[in-house]
């Protein structure tokens, strides 16, 4: 796999999302499948770093936010000059706006 043109940066929330998805995968299947799924998610993040315009604009949720589907999940991100900032990775059944509600 080539090195993306932008650095992939996960927010603390996206790090938690990723960890929870991978933990769930491990609980449902096995460690091998868990590793495969983690690699697949990372491949999508690297794709976004290479082709950030592939995602859909989500300005109605937050200015500059974009999203891209992956399996049952949606990756929300922002494009920086040298980074792709992964904001959240949420299940597609979740109301997208709810993923960004502040307490």
WOLINWO-V233521 format. One record per pair of residues at least 12 apart in sequence whose C-alpha atoms are under 6 Angstrom apart, sorted by the first residue. I is the first residue (numbers start at 1). J is the second residue. Records with the same first field share a line. If there is no record, write none. Layout:
I = J  J
This chain:
4 = 46  49  50
5 = 50
6 = 49  82  83
7 = 83
8 = 83  84
9 = 85  86
10 = 85  86
11 = 87
14 = 87  88  89
17 = 89
49 = 84
55 = 67  68
61 = 97
65 = 77  78
72 = 91  92
73 = 90  91  92
74 = 89  90  92
75 = 89
76 = 88
